[in-house]
Amino acid sequence: MANELADCVKKALDEYFKVLDGQPPHAIYDMVLGCIEEPLLEYILHKVGGNQSKAAEILGLNRNTLRKKMAQYGLS
């Protein structure tokens, strides 16, 4: 499963660099994390019925960190 996720990221990055068409890349790390983190949080929160303690445990995050990230992405 992890290999499938890694392959998806690699394919997306290949496309990103094609679209750049020679322009210098910028802030790729933040861009990739932003693209992945929000849907990941949404998915896990949905799976646990909004239970932040369970979501934090599954994600391996402190509950306060999860809340901070939820606020960052406007998730409730």
Backbone as JSON Lines, residues from 0, in Angstrom:
{"i":0,"aa":"M","n":[0.82,-1.2,0.0],"ca":[0.0,0.0,0.0],"c":[0.86,1.26,0.0]}
{"i":1,"aa":"A","n":[1.9,1.27,0.83],"ca":[2.77,2.45,0.89],"c":[3.44,2.68,-0.47]}
{"i":2,"aa":"N","n":[3.77,1.6,-1.17],"ca":[4.38,1.74,-2.48],"c":[3.43,2.39,-3.47]}
{"i":3,"aa":"E","n":[2.14,2.07,-3.37],"ca":[1.15,2.68,-4.25],"c":[1.05,4.18,-4.0]}
{"i":4,"aa":"L","n":[1.07,4.57,-2.74],"ca":[1.04,6.0,-2.41],"c":[2.29,6.7,-2.93]}
{"i":5,"aa":"A","n":[3.44,6.07,-2.74],"ca":[4.69,6.65,-3.23],"c":[4.67,6.79,-4.74]}
{"i":6,"aa":"D","n":[4.13,5.79,-5.44],"ca":[4.03,5.86,-6.89],"c":[3.13,7.01,-7.34]}
{"i":7,"aa":"C","n":[2.03,7.21,-6.64],"ca":[1.13,8.32,-6.96],"c":[1.83,9.67,-6.79]}
{"i":8,"aa":"V","n":[2.59,9.8,-5.71],"ca":[3.32,11.05,-5.47],"c":[4.35,11.27,-6.57]}
{"i":9,"aa":"K","n":[5.07,10.22,-6.94],"ca":[6.08,10.34,-8.0],"c":[5.45,10.74,-9.33]}
{"i":10,"aa":"K","n":[4.33,10.14,-9.66],"ca":[3.64,10.48,-10.91],"c":[3.18,11.93,-10.9]}
{"i":11,"aa":"A","n":[2.64,12.37,-9.77],"ca":[2.19,13.75,-9.65],"c":[3.36,14.72,-9.76]}
{"i":12,"aa":"L","n":[4.49,14.37,-9.17],"ca":[5.67,15.23,-9.27],"c":[6.22,15.26,-10.69]}
{"i":13,"aa":"D","n":[6.19,14.12,-11.38],"ca":[6.6,14.1,-12.78],"c":[5.75,15.08,-13.59]}
{"i":14,"aa":"E","n":[4.44,15.05,-13.36],"ca":[3.53,15.96,-14.07],"c":[3.81,17.42,-13.68]}
{"i":15,"aa":"Y","n":[4.06,17.64,-12.42],"ca":[4.37,19.0,-11.94],"c":[5.58,19.57,-12.67]}
{"i":16,"aa":"F","n":[6.64,18.77,-12.78],"ca":[7.84,19.25,-13.45],"c":[7.63,19.44,-14.95]}
{"i":17,"aa":"K","n":[6.76,18.64,-15.55],"ca":[6.44,18.83,-16.97],"c":[5.74,20.17,-17.18]}
{"i":18,"aa":"V","n":[4.8,20.47,-16.29],"ca":[4.03,21.7,-16.38],"c":[4.92,22.93,-16.16]}
{"i":19,"aa":"L","n":[5.94,22.78,-15.35],"ca":[6.84,23.9,-15.08],"c":[7.52,24.39,-16.34]}
{"i":20,"aa":"D","n":[7.77,23.47,-17.27],"ca":[8.37,23.8,-18.57],"c":[9.63,24.66,-18.42]}
{"i":21,"aa":"G","n":[10.53,24.2,-17.57],"ca":[11.81,24.88,-17.41],"c":[11.84,25.95,-16.33]}
{"i":22,"aa":"Q","n":[10.68,26.34,-15.81],"ca":[10.65,27.33,-14.73],"c":[11.18,26.68,-13.46]}
{"i":23,"aa":"P","n":[11.82,27.46,-12.59],"ca":[12.36,26.86,-11.36],"c":[11.24,26.45,-10.4]}
{"i":24,"aa":"P","n":[11.36,25.27,-9.82],"ca":[10.36,24.84,-8.84],"c":[10.5,25.64,-7.55]}
{"i":25,"aa":"H","n":[9.41,25.69,-6.79],"ca":[9.43,26.48,-5.55],"c":[8.55,25.82,-4.49]}
{"i":26,"aa":"A","n":[9.07,25.69,-3.3],"ca":[8.32,25.22,-2.12],"c":[7.57,23.91,-2.38]}
{"i":27,"aa":"I","n":[8.23,22.96,-3.0],"ca":[7.6,21.69,-3.34],"c":[7.18,20.93,-2.09]}
{"i":28,"aa":"Y","n":[8.0,20.94,-1.07],"ca":[7.69,20.2,0.15],"c":[6.36,20.65,0.73]}
{"i":29,"aa":"D","n":[6.18,21.95,0.92],"ca":[4.94,22.48,1.47],"c":[3.76,22.2,0.54]}
{"i":30,"aa":"M","n":[3.99,22.31,-0.77],"ca":[2.93,22.06,-1.73],"c":[2.44,20.61,-1.63]}
{"i":31,"aa":"V","n":[3.36,19.67,-1.6],"ca":[2.99,18.25,-1.54],"c":[2.3,17.94,-0.23]}
{"i":32,"aa":"L","n":[2.85,18.41,0.87],"ca":[2.2,18.14,2.17],"c":[0.8,18.74,2.22]}
{"i":33,"aa":"G","n":[0.66,19.93,1.69],"ca":[-0.66,20.56,1.67],"c":[-1.67,19.79,0.85]}
{"i":34,"aa":"C","n":[-1.21,19.22,-0.24],"ca":[-2.1,18.44,-1.12],"c":[-2.49,17.11,-0.49]}
{"i":35,"aa":"I","n":[-1.64,16.56,0.32],"ca":[-1.88,15.24,0.9],"c":[-2.52,15.33,2.28]}
{"i":36,"aa":"E","n":[-2.07,16.28,3.07],"ca":[-2.48,16.33,4.48],"c":[-3.97,16.58,4.66]}
{"i":37,"aa":"E","n":[-4.52,17.54,3.96],"ca":[-5.93,17.87,4.15],"c":[-6.86,16.7,3.83]}
{"i":38,"aa":"P","n":[-6.74,16.06,2.65],"ca":[-7.63,14.93,2.4],"c":[-7.38,13.76,3.35]}
{"i":39,"aa":"L","n":[-6.14,13.58,3.8],"ca":[-5.84,12.53,4.76],"c":[-6.59,12.78,6.07]}
{"i":40,"aa":"L","n":[-6.51,14.0,6.57],"ca":[-7.2,14.34,7.82],"c":[-8.71,14.17,7.66]}
{"i":41,"aa":"E","n":[-9.25,14.68,6.54],"ca":[-10.7,14.55,6.29],"c":[-11.12,13.09,6.28]}
{"i":42,"aa":"Y","n":[-10.36,12.27,5.59],"ca":[-10.71,10.85,5.46],"c":[-10.71,10.15,6.81]}
{"i":43,"aa":"I","n":[-9.65,10.35,7.57],"ca":[-9.54,9.68,8.87],"c":[-10.62,10.18,9.83]}
{"i":44,"aa":"L","n":[-10.85,11.48,9.84],"ca":[-11.91,12.01,10.72],"c":[-13.27,11.43,10.35]}
{"i":45,"aa":"H","n":[-13.53,11.29,9.07],"ca":[-14.78,10.69,8.63],"c":[-14.86,9.23,9.08]}
{"i":46,"aa":"K","n":[-13.76,8.49,8.94],"ca":[-13.74,7.07,9.31],"c":[-14.04,6.84,10.78]}
{"i":47,"aa":"V","n":[-13.64,7.8,11.63],"ca":[-13.86,7.64,13.07],"c":[-15.04,8.47,13.56]}
{"i":48,"aa":"G","n":[-15.86,8.92,12.64],"ca":[-17.07,9.65,13.02],"c":[-16.78,10.97,13.71]}
{"i":49,"aa":"G","n":[-15.65,11.58,13.37],"ca":[-15.3,12.88,13.96],"c":[-14.61,12.8,15.31]}
{"i":50,"aa":"N","n":[-14.37,11.61,15.81],"ca":[-13.72,11.46,17.11],"c":[-12.24,11.84,16.99]}
{"i":51,"aa":"Q","n":[-11.91,13.0,17.51],"ca":[-10.55,13.54,17.36],"c":[-9.51,12.71,18.09]}
{"i":52,"aa":"S","n":[-9.86,12.14,19.22],"ca":[-8.91,11.31,19.96],"c":[-8.54,10.07,19.14]}
{"i":53,"aa":"K","n":[-9.55,9.42,18.56],"ca":[-9.29,8.24,17.74],"c":[-8.51,8.62,16.49]}
{"i":54,"aa":"A","n":[-8.88,9.73,15.86],"ca":[-8.19,10.18,14.65],"c":[-6.72,10.47,14.95]}
{"i":55,"aa":"A","n":[-6.47,11.17,16.04],"ca":[-5.09,11.49,16.42],"c":[-4.29,10.21,16.65]}
{"i":56,"aa":"E","n":[-4.9,9.24,17.3],"ca":[-4.22,7.98,17.56],"c":[-3.88,7.26,16.25]}
{"i":57,"aa":"I","n":[-4.85,7.17,15.35],"ca":[-4.62,6.51,14.06],"c":[-3.53,7.23,13.27]}
{"i":58,"aa":"L","n":[-3.55,8.56,13.3],"ca":[-2.58,9.35,12.55],"c":[-1.2,9.4,13.22]}
{"i":59,"aa":"G","n":[-1.15,9.04,14.49],"ca":[0.11,9.13,15.21],"c":[0.45,10.56,15.59]}
{"i":60,"aa":"L","n":[-0.59,11.35,15.83],"ca":[-0.42,12.76,16.2],"c":[-0.93,12.99,17.61]}
{"i":61,"aa":"N","n":[-0.42,14.03,18.23],"ca":[-0.99,14.54,19.48],"c":[-2.34,15.16,19.14]}
{"i":62,"aa":"R","n":[-3.32,15.04,20.01],"ca":[-4.64,15.6,19.73],"c":[-4.59,17.1,19.5]}
{"i":63,"aa":"N","n":[-3.74,17.81,20.22],"ca":[-3.62,19.25,20.01],"c":[-3.03,19.56,18.64]}
{"i":64,"aa":"T","n":[-2.11,18.74,18.19],"ca":[-1.54,18.92,16.85],"c":[-2.63,18.69,15.8]}
{"i":65,"aa":"L","n":[-3.43,17.66,16.0],"ca":[-4.54,17.4,15.08],"c":[-5.48,18.6,15.04]}
{"i":66,"aa":"R","n":[-5.83,19.13,16.18],"ca":[-6.73,20.3,16.21],"c":[-6.13,21.49,15.48]}
{"i":67,"aa":"K","n":[-4.84,21.7,15.65],"ca":[-4.16,22.8,14.97],"c":[-4.25,22.61,13.45]}
{"i":68,"aa":"K","n":[-4.0,21.38,13.0],"ca":[-4.06,21.09,11.58],"c":[-5.49,21.19,11.05]}
{"i":69,"aa":"M","n":[-6.45,20.78,11.84],"ca":[-7.85,20.93,11.44],"c":[-8.21,22.4,11.27]}
{"i":70,"aa":"A","n":[-7.76,23.22,12.17],"ca":[-8.02,24.67,12.06],"c":[-7.33,25.24,10.83]}
{"i":71,"aa":"Q","n":[-6.13,24.78,10.57],"ca":[-5.36,25.25,9.4],"c":[-6.13,25.0,8.1]}
{"i":72,"aa":"Y","n":[-6.81,23.86,8.02],"ca":[-7.53,23.51,6.8],"c":[-9.04,23.79,6.87]}
{"i":73,"aa":"G","n":[-9.46,24.38,7.96],"ca":[-10.88,24.72,8.11],"c":[-11.76,23.49,8.28]}
{"i":74,"aa":"L","n":[-11.22,22.46,8.92],"ca":[-11.99,21.24,9.18],"c":[-12.61,21.33,10.57]}
{"i":75,"aa":"S","n":[-13.82,20.82,10.71],"ca":[-14.43,20.88,12.03],"c":[-14.71,19.52,12.59]}
